[in-house]
Amino acid sequence: MLLEVGGARLLTDPLLRDRVGHLRRHAVSPPPDVAEAIDAVLVSHLHRDHLDVASLKRLRRDVTVLAPSGAGALLRRLGFARTTELQTGERADVGGATVLAVPAVHDGRRHPLAPPAEAIGFVVAGEHRVYFAGDTDLYDGMHELAGTLDAALLPVWGWGPSLGPGHMDPLAAARATARLRPRVAVPIHWGTFFPAGLARLRRSALVDPPRDFARRARALAPGVQIRVLAPGETLGLDPP
């Protein structure tokens, strides 16, 4: 996601290429200028579909990178000297925006045998407050953000035909919407990447999760506006 808040342009977990290992893009490619004039990159955790080395190499090396504890060494090896590791509850200012690290229930390590690393989400505050969840399961502390958010960007699926632990499916994301009570909820992390050869067999996994989320969220959080954005589509927020 590209966020424009408080005059700052923030890119979340950038995955800008069309192939990542056995995964293939099944949506429009990001425009070439999406990585230009970025003020900061928000990295939620180290999994390869969230911290993609080839995508990061498209960015200026002097860009600010905000990442969880345990991520700094890898990012600095890649040349991003202006990397700040944030623990839950810590803040960083980027232009006219303030970025707060919030919890995420997810294994943040690069791979199962890698050293420990955290996973976090972010609340970006400027003229609006936007929650980017990264990858997470439901957690009790979500209710602490209730009523403070203009938009919540919530993962509703993943890149394969099934989900492992530390993820939300459409029902869990709808329950998160009810806890958070943002003005607008946007389902993310669906329909873009899928294992090569499986798209024809499991096409429903590319299109059904956001529709299922929207239906469930409207029932569980009737006061929240639900906006399903196709990859490449944008959303403007009215003044709060």
N, C-alpha and C positions, 0 to 999 in steps of 0.2 A: 504494500500500500504506500502511496505517496500522500503525505499529510502536509497541508499548508495551514499553519496555525501561528498566530502572532507574528506574521511576516516571515516565519522560518519554513524552509522546505525540508521535510524529514522523510527519509526512505526507510521502510521497515523490512527487515529480513530479505534483502533484495535477491531475487532469483530471476535474472534477466535473460538467460539463454533458453534454448528450445529443447535441450537434452541434458539430463543429469543421470549418469549411469544408465539404468534400465528404464528410466522414466522419460516420457515424451510429452511435449506440450500439446494440449488439445484446445487451445484458445488463441486468440490474437496475440502476437508477440508485443512486448512493451515498445513504445516508440523510442527511437534512438536518443532523443533528448531527455528522457526520463531521469537519467543519471547526471544531468548537467545542473549546475548551480545548486547543489545539495548542501545544506548547512550541517546536517548530521545524519548518521545512519544509526538506527535503533536495531540492535541484535538481541533477540529474545533468548536464544540458546544456540548451542554449537552443532546441532544436527545438520547434515549436509544439505537438506532442503531449506534451511533457514540461514546458515552461514555458508554460502557458496563462493569458493575462492575465485572462480572465473568471473563471476558477476561483480565481486568486490573490486577486481582489477580494472573494471571499467570506470571506477571512481578516482578522483584526485586523492593522492596519498595524504594530503594535509587536511582532509575532511575530518570532522569530529566523529568519533564512533563511541556510542554508549552501549555497554554490554554487561552481562552479569559476571559475578565473581568466578574466576577460573578461565575466563575467555581472553584476558588481556595478552597473555604470552603469545598465543597463536596470532592474534590480530597485529601485534607489534612485529612479529616475524614477517608478516605480509607487507610491512612498510607503513602501517597506520600508527604513527607515533602519538597522535592525539586521541588515544583510546583511554576512556575512563570506565573502570569497573564500578558498577552500582550494586549495592545490596538493597534488599527490600526496605523501603522507607527513605532512601536517599534520593536527592534531587540534583539536577544539573540544569543550568540556564543555557539555552541556545537561541541567540537572537532575542526576539520578543516572546519566546516560549519557555516555559518551565517544564522539565520532564521528570516525572516521579516514577521510581521503580516500585512495582507492586508484586504480590506473590503470583507464582504459577506452580501448579502441581504437575510436574513433568520431569523426566530424567534429562538433564541438560548436557550430559557428556557427549563428546564427539562421536564415540562408539562405545560399546559395552566394556572394553578393556582400557579405555582412556582414563586419565586422572579425573577426579571429581570436578564438576562445574555446575553452577546453578542454572535455573531457568527462571525468567522473570517476565512480567508484562509491564506495560508503560501507560501512564496517564499523562497526556500532553495538554498543557493548559496555556491559553493565551486569551483571545477573545471568545474562544470556545474551549470546552474540556472534552477530549477524545480519549477513550480507552482502547488500546491495542493489546489484546490478550496474549499474543504469541500462540504457543501451544499450552493448553492447560486442561485439567479436569475441573469440575466444580469444587469449590472450597468454601468453608464457612465464612471467611472474611470478606467475601464478595459483597455482602450486605453493607459493609462499611462505606462503599462507594454509592450506595443507593441515593438516587435523586440528585446527584452532583454532576451527572454526565450529559453532555449534549449528544454524544454518539458513542456507541459501543461496537467495536469491530470484533466479532466473535467467531472463532473457528467452529465449523459444523461438520467437518469430515476430515479427510486426509488425501493421500495420493494413491490409495489402493482400494481393493474391494472390501476390506474390513479394517477395523480400528484396533490398535493395541491400547494398553493402559496409558493414562495421562493425556487423553484426548476427550473432546466432547462430540457426541453425535447430535442430531437435530433436537432430540428431546432434552438432553442435558443442556444444550445451548439455550433452548427456550426457558428452561428453569433458571439458567443464569440471567437471562433477560428479566425474568420476574424479580430476581434478587437485586439486580442493578438499577432497574427502572430508568434507563436513559430516555432522552427524548426520541432518539432514533437508534435502531439496532440494525446492523449490516452483517449478514453472514459472509464469512471469508473462509479460505483454505478449502476450496472445493472446485472441481471441474476444470482445473488447469493442467495438472500433470497426472499421468496414469501409466502403469507399466506397459511396455511395448507388447502389442498383440492381444491385450485384454480388453481394449476399448470396445471392440465389436461384441464381445461376449457379455460384458458388464456395463453397457452404455448407461444404464440407470444410475450407476454410482457417480457419473459425471454431471447429471442434471437433476436428480431427485432430492439430494440433501437440502439445498436452500429452500425448495418448495415445501418440503416437510417441516423444516424449521419455521418458515413463515406461518404455516397453518397452526403449528403448536404454540408458537409465541403469541399469536393473536388471541389464542384461547387462554393462555396462562398470564399474559401481560397485556390486557386489552388497551391500556392507556399509552402503549409504546408504538410509535410508527415503525413499521418494518419496511426496509428498502433492500431489495435484492438487486445487486449491481452485477452486470456481466463484466468479465475481465476487460479492462480498457475504459469502462464507463466511469463517470465522475458524479460526485454528490456535493452540492453546496449546502451549507447550514445557514438558516436564517438567524438573525440576531437573537440571543437568548432572551 
